[in-house]
Amino acid sequence: MANWNFWLCFALILYSVTRSDARTLNPLVKKRRELSARYQAVLEEAQEMYHFRLRNDGLSKIWYESKRVSPGGPDPMHH
């Protein structure tokens, strides 16, 4: 019985090793390059939008001035 269990375990291990052999990566690398080009285009567009927003934020800060006054430090009677 123990001999049968050994051979069954050995066969399962051998089967799992043969099923996990390596494949060539050429098709995967080509797909990755295509996706990389798409992501690069999206990244460039996002950078343009970010810089456009920074320019607009700079203009809006000219028109907006805060009228708040700083209290000058912590209130000693607070606690």
N, C-alpha and C positions, 0 to 999 in steps of 0.2 A: 504494500500500500504506500509506504514512504517513497519507494522507488517511482511509483506512478505519479505522486505529487511532485517529485523532483523534475521529472520529464515534462510534466504539464507546465510547471513554472518556467523551466528552461525554454520551452517552445513559446510561451507568451512573451518572455523577454526578447527572444530572437525575433519574433514577429514585430514587436514594437521598435526594435533597432532598425529593421529593414524598412519599416514604414516612415521613419524619420530621416531618410537620406536627404542630402542637400540638393537644391535646385539651382539652376543658373539664374542670375539676377538681371540679365540683360533686359527683358521686358519690364521688369519692375523699375529699373533705373531710368528707362525711357519715359515711363509714366510719371516718375518723380520729377524729371526735368520739365515735363509739360506742366505739371502742377506748380512747380517752382516758378515758371515764367508767369503763370496766372497770379500767383501770390505776389510776385514782384510788381505786377501792374496794379494790383489792389493796394499794395504798400505805397507805391508812388502816389496814387490818388489820395490815399489817406494823409500822406505828408503834405500834399498841396492844400487839402482842406484844413489841416492843422495850422499851416502858415497863414492861410487866408483868415482863419478865425483869430489868430494872434494879431494880425493887422487890424481887424475890426475891433477887437477888444481894446487895442491901444487908442483908437479913435473915440470909442465910447467913454473911455476914462477921462478924456478931455472935457466932455460935456457934463460929467457927473462929479460933483464934489461933495464929500460927506460933511455934514454940519455937526456931527457928533463931537463931543469933547471928551478926552480921556480923563478918567477920575484922578490920575496922578499916583496911583498905588493902591495897596489893599486898605480897606477900612479897618482901623484899629478897634473899633467897637463891634465888629462883625461877630466875633466869637466871644 
